[in-house]
């Protein structure tokens, strides 16, 4: 463990303080951190900054009444938003510490600084990043049986790797009810069961407080639930990684109950364990999977190739503040605005752009007109091994102690997809927008007003703590995990667990409407009295998801 000392914040004149949470301390990082600490130590600490001192203030363009009555002219335009996403999409998935992630964070951080975010803290952590090409044309992964090339939908991230000649071994099907006596020196074939027509209770069609275009809500429920279930099955429900990790297996194949278009580019989620499995693996659609199952029943050999690289990288948690009127004083209160910054495709992790839109909006108000400070946090540990291994909340009690409300933002601007035979196509509808609200009448009423005013299509305002209204999902569930008044915004994610969800899957107009809702909800949390948004006396923090 290595750090910069007890005061790991940056001052309001632009200094960014960094510290390293874990991993080998490379000489270059030490030199950089030493220079950073020296330059930061010459400036006053953020905790002593009073509202009328060195916090940079932008000219006020908006009056206080617009804090909760959103002026669309103060948000980015659809074309601006599209331009951001074109840049983000250039190098594909923004995995923590990758070149694409670094570029994405650069865009977000530059925008946040331009619009008044100060006192930035970067809590760096080190991990060994495993990666290969996401483009099948690069021929970095393949499968051959009896000299025939078998179509491969994707690779198993953090599984393992082979040399250029691959590994050749007998195929063996893994029957969980009657598993093989030995997997050693075999290529193990797993098959994921589909959900079927009757959904388990956790996937049941949820109720809601309010909806738009209600005749279309839930029409793709089976597809989106099945997509999440199968994407999570490899490491969460089926625990295939645990089965093969120390088995001596030569390789692994996972057959999904999906057509090729839907399975193409699937990325392993969640990555619950640190490091890699140590057994190279590939993902197959159901058609190619049937051919592999037949070959396994006949005891045929297969040649599996997966070329990959590893590198040690140092991504970071990013924290910064848009000062409220009491910033730097004991009276200051924070609204925590949170998302994750890493993911396999364009909109799995574009919450940074959603937050940038919100900060841009509120930068138009004078600091004295912002009753509370907006504390921004971008978490880069969502799609890495041993996800969420560092507890940001425990690292920053000085920030958390001032938090009075939260809002989580992720997955903006998505289209809905479904299967037609073996094809995976747009339904012609936008993906369902999910607006989660804590159990409070004012919070729910304002969420409904925000959705109606912005004209968000296919939106559901849900309050899961009231029962029968589904579950909070993703990073947005910090409100119920920590028992804060708050909101979350997400979507149904029918097609966004894949590296193939690129710029052609993005809807810029939906993004801006969702950003308007996010600004409205943030304004409510910024301005409402704490007694007005208080939770029921018997409200309790929701326990974390229990891994089976």
C-alpha positions in Angstrom: 0.0 0.0 0.0 1.4 3.4 -1.0 -0.1 6.8 -0.7 0.7 10.5 -0.6 -0.3 11.1 3.1 -3.3 12.2 5.0 -4.2 15.1 2.7 -4.9 13.6 -0.7 -7.0 16.3 -2.3 -6.2 18.9 -4.9 -6.5 22.6 -4.5 -9.0 24.7 -6.4 -6.5 26.3 -8.7 -6.2 23.2 -10.8 -3.8 20.9 -9.0 -4.7 17.2 -9.1 -3.6 15.1 -6.3 -3.0 11.4 -7.0 -2.2 8.3 -4.9 -1.6 4.7 -5.6 -3.8 2.2 -3.8 -2.2 -1.1 -4.8 0.1 -2.8 -7.2 3.9 -2.6 -7.9 5.2 1.0 -7.6 7.0 1.7 -10.9 9.8 4.3 -10.9 8.0 6.5 -13.5 4.9 6.6 -11.2 7.0 7.5 -8.2 8.7 10.4 -10.0 5.4 11.7 -11.4 3.7 11.4 -8.0 6.7 13.2 -6.3 6.4 16.1 -8.7 2.6 16.2 -8.2 3.0 16.3 -4.4 5.6 19.0 -4.5 3.5 21.3 -6.8 0.4 20.6 -4.8 2.1 21.3 -1.4 2.8 24.8 -2.5 -1.0 25.6 -2.8 -3.7 25.9 -0.1 -5.7 22.7 0.7 -9.2 22.5 -0.7 -10.7 21.9 2.8 -9.8 25.5 3.7 -11.3 27.1 0.6 -14.2 29.4 1.5 -16.9 30.1 -1.1 -15.6 33.6 -1.8 -11.9 32.7 -2.0 -10.1 30.8 -4.8 -12.8 28.6 -6.2 -13.1 29.6 -9.9 -16.6 30.7 -10.7 -18.1 30.9 -14.2 -20.4 33.7 -15.2 -24.0 33.0 -14.1 -26.3 32.5 -17.0 -29.3 31.1 -15.2 -31.7 32.1 -12.4 -32.4 29.9 -9.4 -35.9 28.9 -10.6 -34.2 26.8 -13.3 -32.5 24.6 -10.8 -35.5 22.3 -11.0 -37.2 23.7 -14.1 -34.7 22.6 -16.7 -33.7 25.0 -19.5 -32.8 22.7 -22.4 -30.6 25.5 -23.9 -28.2 25.0 -21.1 -27.6 21.3 -21.9 -25.4 20.0 -24.7 -27.1 19.6 -28.0 -27.7 16.2 -29.7 -24.9 16.9 -32.2 -22.5 17.8 -29.4 -23.3 14.6 -27.6 -22.9 12.6 -30.8 -19.5 14.1 -31.4 -18.4 13.0 -27.9 -19.5 9.5 -28.5 -17.8 9.3 -31.9 -14.5 10.1 -30.2 -15.2 7.6 -27.4 -16.0 4.9 -30.0 -12.8 5.3 -32.0 -10.9 2.5 -30.2 -13.8 0.4 -29.0 -14.4 -0.7 -25.4 -13.1 1.6 -22.6 -11.6 -1.0 -20.3 -9.9 0.5 -17.3 -6.4 1.7 -18.1 -6.7 0.9 -21.8 -5.8 3.6 -24.4 -9.5 4.0 -25.2 -10.3 4.5 -21.5 -7.6 7.1 -21.2 -9.0 9.0 -24.2 -12.5 8.8 -22.8 -11.5 10.0 -19.4 -9.5 12.8 -21.0 -12.7 14.1 -22.8 -14.8 13.9 -19.6 -12.2 15.4 -17.3 -11.5 18.3 -19.7 -15.2 19.1 -19.9 -15.6 18.9 -16.2 -12.7 21.2 -15.5 -14.0 23.7 -18.2 -17.4 23.7 -16.4 -16.1 24.4 -12.9 -15.2 21.1 -11.3 -12.4 21.6 -8.7 -10.3 19.8 -6.1 -9.9 16.7 -8.2 -8.6 13.5 -6.5 -7.4 10.5 -8.5 -7.1 7.3 -6.5 -5.0 5.1 -8.7 -4.9 1.3 -8.4 -2.8 -1.2 -10.3 -4.0 -4.4 -12.0 -2.8 -6.7 -14.7 -5.0 -6.1 -17.8 -5.6 -9.0 -20.1 -6.7 -8.2 -23.6 -7.0 -9.4 -27.2 -8.6 -8.0 -30.4 -12.4 -7.5 -30.5 -12.4 -7.9 -34.3 -12.7 -11.4 -35.6 -11.0 -10.3 -38.8 -7.7 -10.0 -36.8 -7.7 -13.8 -36.4 -6.7 -13.6 -32.8 -9.1 -16.4 -31.8 -10.4 -19.4 -33.6 -11.7 -22.9 -33.4 -11.2 -25.8 -35.8 -12.7 -29.3 -35.7 -11.6 -32.0 -38.2 -10.0 -29.2 -40.3 -13.2 -27.2 -40.4 -13.4 -23.6 -39.2 -16.2 -23.2 -36.6 -17.6 -19.7 -36.2 -16.6 -18.1 -32.9 -18.9 -15.4 -31.4 -16.4 -14.0 -28.9 -13.6 -14.8 -26.5 -13.7 -15.5 -22.8 -12.0 -12.5 -21.2 -9.4 -13.3 -18.6 -9.5 -17.0 -19.4 -6.1 -17.7 -20.7 -4.1 -17.8 -23.9 -2.4 -20.1 -26.4 0.5 -19.6 -28.8 -0.1 -19.1 -32.5 -0.5 -22.8 -33.1 -3.3 -23.1 -30.5 -4.0 -26.1 -28.3 -5.4 -29.4 -29.7 -7.2 -31.8 -27.4 -10.3 -34.0 -27.2 -13.7 -32.3 -26.6 -15.7 -33.3 -23.5 -19.1 -32.0 -22.7 -19.6 -30.9 -19.1 -22.9 -32.3 -17.7 -23.4 -30.6 -14.4 -25.7 -33.5 -13.2 -23.1 -36.1 -14.3 -19.7 -34.3 -14.7 -16.8 -36.0 -16.3 -14.4 -37.8 -14.0 -11.5 -35.7 -15.3 -11.1 -32.5 -17.3 -7.3 -32.8 -17.6 -6.0 -32.2 -21.1 -9.5 -31.8 -22.5 -11.3 -28.9 -24.1 -14.4 -28.6 -21.9 -17.7 -27.7 -23.5 -20.2 -25.9 -21.3 -23.8 -25.1 -22.3 -25.8 -22.2 -20.8 -29.5 -23.0 -20.2 -31.9 -20.3 -21.3 -34.4 -18.7 -19.0 -37.5 -20.2 -20.8 -40.9 -18.5 -21.0 -41.5 -18.5 -17.2 -39.2 -16.0 -15.6 -37.9 -16.5 -12.1 -39.3 -13.9 -9.7 -36.2 -11.7 -10.0 -37.0 -11.2 -13.7 -40.7 -10.8 -13.4 -42.3 -7.8 -15.2 -42.1 -5.0 -12.7 -44.7 -2.5 -11.7 -44.1 1.2 -11.7 -45.3 4.5 -10.3 -45.6 6.1 -13.7 -44.8 5.2 -17.3 -44.8 6.7 -20.8 -45.8 4.7 -23.9 -47.1 2.1 -21.5 -48.4 -0.1 -24.3 -44.7 -0.8 -25.2 -43.3 -1.3 -21.7 -42.2 -4.8 -21.0 -42.7 -6.0 -24.5 -39.0 -7.1 -24.7 -38.7 -8.2 -21.0 -37.8 -11.8 -21.8 -35.1 -10.8 -24.2 -33.4 -8.2 -21.9 -33.7 -10.5 -18.8 -32.3 -13.4 -20.7 -29.4 -11.4 -22.1 -28.4 -10.3 -18.5 -28.9 -13.8 -17.2 -26.8 -15.5 -19.8 -24.1 -12.8 -19.7 -23.8 -13.4 -16.0 -24.0 -17.2 -16.1 -20.4 -18.0 -16.9 -18.8 -16.5 -13.7 -21.8 -15.8 -11.5 -24.5 -18.5 -11.7 -22.7 -21.3 -13.4 -19.2 -20.6 -12.0 -17.6 -22.2 -15.0 -14.4 -20.4 -14.2 -14.2 -22.1 -10.8 -14.8 -25.5 -12.4 -11.9 -25.3 -14.8 -9.4 -23.1 -12.9 -7.3 -25.9 -11.4 -8.7 -28.8 -13.5 -5.8 -29.1 -15.9 -8.1 -28.5 -18.8 -6.5 -27.6 -22.1 -9.3 -25.2 -23.1 -13.0 -24.3 -22.7 -15.9 -23.5 -24.9 -19.2 -21.9 -23.7 -22.4 -22.3 -25.8 -25.0 -19.6 -25.4 -28.6 -19.9 -26.2 -28.3 -17.1 -28.7 -28.0 -16.5 -32.4 -24.7 -15.4 -33.7 -25.7 -11.8 -34.0 -26.7 -11.6 -30.4 -23.7 -13.6 -29.1 -21.1 -11.8 -31.2 -18.7 -9.8 -29.0 -20.2 -10.9 -25.6 -17.8 -9.9 -22.8 -17.3 -11.8 -19.6 -19.3 -10.2 -16.7 -18.9 -10.1 -13.8 -15.2 -10.8 -13.3 -15.5 -11.7 -9.6 -12.0 -13.2 -9.0 -8.6 -11.5 -9.3 -6.3 -12.6 -12.1 -7.2 -14.9 -14.9 -8.6 -18.5 -15.0 -5.6 -20.0 -16.7 -7.5 -21.9 -19.3 -8.1 -20.3 -22.7 -11.8 -20.1 -23.6 -14.1 -19.1 -26.4 -17.8 -18.3 -26.7 -20.2 -19.8 -29.3 -23.7 -19.2 -30.5 -26.3 -22.0 -30.5 -25.9 -23.0 -34.1 -22.1 -23.4 -33.9 -22.6 -24.9 -30.5 -24.7 -27.8 -31.9 -21.9 -28.7 -34.2 -19.4 -28.7 -31.3 -21.7 -30.8 -29.1 -22.0 -33.4 -31.8 -18.2 -33.5 -32.1 -17.9 -33.9 -28.4 -20.3 -36.8 -28.3 -18.1 -38.5 -30.9 -14.9 -37.8 -29.0 -13.4 -35.6 -31.7 -10.4 -33.4 -31.1 -10.5 -29.6 -31.6 -7.9 -26.9 -32.0 -8.6 -23.8 -30.0 -6.5 -20.6 -30.5 -6.6 -17.5 -28.4 -3.8 -14.9 -28.7 -3.8 -12.3 -25.9 -1.5 -9.9 -24.1 -1.2 -8.7 -20.5 0.1 -5.4 -19.2 0.1 -3.6 -15.8 -2.0 -0.5 -15.9 -2.9 2.2 -13.4 -6.5 3.5 -13.9 -8.1 5.5 -11.1 -11.2 6.6 -9.2 -11.9 10.2 -10.2 -13.5 12.6 -7.7 -14.2 16.3 -8.0 -16.6 19.0 -6.9 -18.9 21.6 -8.3 -18.9 23.9 -5.3 -22.2 24.9 -3.6 -22.7 28.1 -1.6 -21.2 26.5 1.6 -18.3 24.7 -0.1 -15.2 24.4 2.2 -17.2 25.1 5.4 -18.6 22.9 8.1 -22.1 23.7 6.7 -21.4 22.2 3.3 -23.6 19.3 2.1 -22.9 17.1 -0.8 -25.1 15.4 -3.5 -23.0 12.5 -4.7 -23.2 12.0 -8.5 -21.8 8.6 -9.4 -21.2 6.3 -12.4 -18.6 3.8 -13.6 -16.1 4.7 -16.3 -15.1 1.3 -17.7 -16.9 -1.1 -20.0 -16.9 -3.1 -23.2 -18.8 -0.8 -25.5 -20.0 2.7 -26.3 -22.9 3.1 -23.8 -22.3 0.5 -21.2 -20.1 3.1 -19.5 -21.1 6.5 -21.0 -22.3 7.7 -17.6 -19.3 10.1 -17.6 -20.9 12.0 -20.4 -24.2 12.0 -18.6 -22.4 13.5 -15.5 -20.6 16.0 -17.8 -24.0 17.1 -19.1 -25.3 17.6 -15.6 -22.2 19.6 -14.4 -22.4 21.7 -17.5 -26.0 22.5 -16.7 -25.4 23.6 -13.1 -22.2 25.5 -14.0 -24.6 28.1 -15.4 -25.7 29.1 -11.9 -23.9 31.3 -9.6 -22.2 29.4 -6.7 -24.3 31.2 -4.2 -27.4 29.9 -5.9 -26.3 26.3 -5.6 -27.5 25.2 -2.2 -25.4 22.0 -2.1 -22.1 20.9 -3.6 -22.1 18.3 -6.3 -19.5 15.6 -5.5 -18.7 13.6 -8.7 -17.2 10.1 -8.6 -16.3 7.9 -11.5 -15.5 4.3 -10.6 -13.2 2.3 -12.9 -13.6 -1.1 -11.3 -16.7 -2.4 -12.9 -15.4 -4.6 -15.7 -12.0 -5.6 -14.2 -11.0 -8.8 -12.3 -12.0 -8.6 -8.6 -14.4 -5.8 -9.4 -14.9 -3.2 -6.7 -11.9 -4.4 -4.8 -11.3 -1.0 -3.3 -13.9 0.7 -1.2 -14.0 4.4 -2.3 -16.5 5.2 0.6 -14.0 3.9 3.2 -11.1 5.8 1.5 -12.9 9.1 1.7 -14.8 9.6 5.0 -14.2 13.3 4.7 -16.4 13.3 1.6 -18.9 10.7 2.6 -19.5 12.4 5.9 -21.0 15.4 4.0 -23.2 13.3 1.5 -26.9 13.9 2.1 -28.3 12.5 -1.2 -27.1 10.5 -4.2 -27.9 10.0 -7.9 -26.4 7.3 -10.2 -26.4 7.7 -14.0 -25.5 5.1 -16.6 -26.4 3.6 -20.0 -27.8 6.6 -21.7 -29.0 6.8 -25.4 -29.7 3.2 -26.2 -31.9 1.5 -28.8 -33.8 -1.7 -28.1 -32.8 -4.9 -29.9 -34.4 -8.3 -30.3 -33.8 -11.6 -32.1 -35.5 -12.5 -35.3 -34.4 -16.1 -36.0 -30.6 -16.0 -35.8 -30.5 -12.2 -36.5 -30.2 -9.5 -33.9 -32.0 -6.3 -34.9 -33.4 -3.0 -33.7 -37.1 -3.1 -32.8 -37.5 0.4 -33.9 -38.0 1.6 -30.3 -35.7 3.2 -27.9 -34.5 1.1 -25.0 -36.7 1.5 -21.9 -35.5 4.3 -19.6 -35.5 3.3 -15.9 -35.8 6.0 -13.3 -35.5 4.7 -9.8 -36.6 6.8 -6.8 -36.3 6.2 -3.1 -39.5 5.8 -1.1 -40.5 9.4 -0.7 -43.5 11.1 -2.2 -41.7 14.3 -3.2 -38.8 12.3 -4.9 -41.3 10.2 -6.8 -43.5 13.2 -7.9 -40.4 15.1 -9.1 -39.2 12.1 -11.1 -42.6 11.9 -12.8 -42.5 15.6 -13.6 -39.0 15.3 -14.9 -39.9 12.5 -17.3 -43.1 14.2 -18.5 -41.4 17.6 -19.0 -38.4 16.1 -21.0 -40.7 13.9 -23.1 -38.7 10.7 -22.5 -40.2 7.8 -24.5 -40.8 4.4 -22.9 -39.8 5.5 -19.4 -40.7 3.9 -16.1 -40.5 5.7 -12.7 -40.1 3.0 -10.2 -39.7 2.9 -6.4 -38.5 -0.6 -5.6 -38.6 -0.1 -1.8 -42.4 0.1 -2.1 -42.5 -3.4 -3.4 -43.6 -5.0 -6.7 -41.6 -2.5 -8.7 -38.5 -4.5 -9.6 -35.0 -3.9 -8.4 -32.5 -1.0 -8.5 -29.7 -1.9 -10.9 -26.1 -1.1 -11.6 -24.2 1.7 -10.0 -27.4 3.7 -9.5 -28.3 1.5 -6.5 -25.9 3.4 -4.2 -29.0 5.1 -2.7 -30.5 1.9 -1.4 -27.2 0.3 -0.5 -26.2 3.3 1.6 -29.8 4.4 2.6 -29.6 7.9 1.1 -32.5 9.9 -0.4 -31.8 9.6 -4.1 -32.3 8.5 -7.6 -30.9 6.2 -10.2 -31.1 6.2 -14.0 -30.4 3.2 -16.2 -31.9 1.1 -19.1 -32.9 -2.4 -19.9 -29.7 -3.2 -21.8 -31.0 -5.6 -24.4 -27.8 -5.4 -26.5 -25.1 -3.7 -24.4 -23.1 -6.5 -22.9 -21.0 -6.8 -26.1 -18.0 -5.1 -27.6 -20.0 -4.9 -30.9 -22.4 -2.1 -29.5 -20.7 0.8 -31.3 -21.8 4.2 -32.6 -24.6 2.7 -34.8 -26.4 1.6 -31.6 -26.5 5.2 -30.1 -29.5 7.6 -30.0 -28.3 11.1 -29.4 -31.8 12.6 -29.1 -32.7 10.1 -26.3 -29.5 10.9 -24.5 -30.3 14.6 -24.3 -33.8 13.9 -23.0 -32.4 11.6 -20.4 -29.8 14.2 -19.5 -32.6 16.7 -18.9 -34.2 14.3 -16.5 -30.9 13.8 -14.7 -30.4 17.6 -14.4 -33.9 17.9 -13.0 -33.4 15.2 -10.4 -30.0 16.5 -9.4 -31.6 19.9 -8.9 -34.3 18.4 -6.6 -31.6 16.8 -4.5 -29.6 20.0 -4.5 -32.5 22.3 -3.3 -35.0 20.3 -1.3 -35.0 20.4 2.5 -33.7 17.2 4.0 -37.0 16.8 5.9 -38.8 17.0 2.5 -36.8 14.1 1.0 -36.4 12.0 4.2 -36.9 8.3 3.9 -39.4 6.3 6.0 -38.3 5.8 9.6 -38.1 2.0 9.0 -36.0 2.3 5.8 -32.9 0.1 6.0 -29.8 -0.2 3.7 -30.3 -3.0 1.1 -27.7 -5.7 1.5 -25.3 -6.2 -1.4 -26.1 -8.8 -4.1 -25.3 -12.2 -2.7 -23.2 -14.2 -5.1 -24.5 -17.8 -5.4 
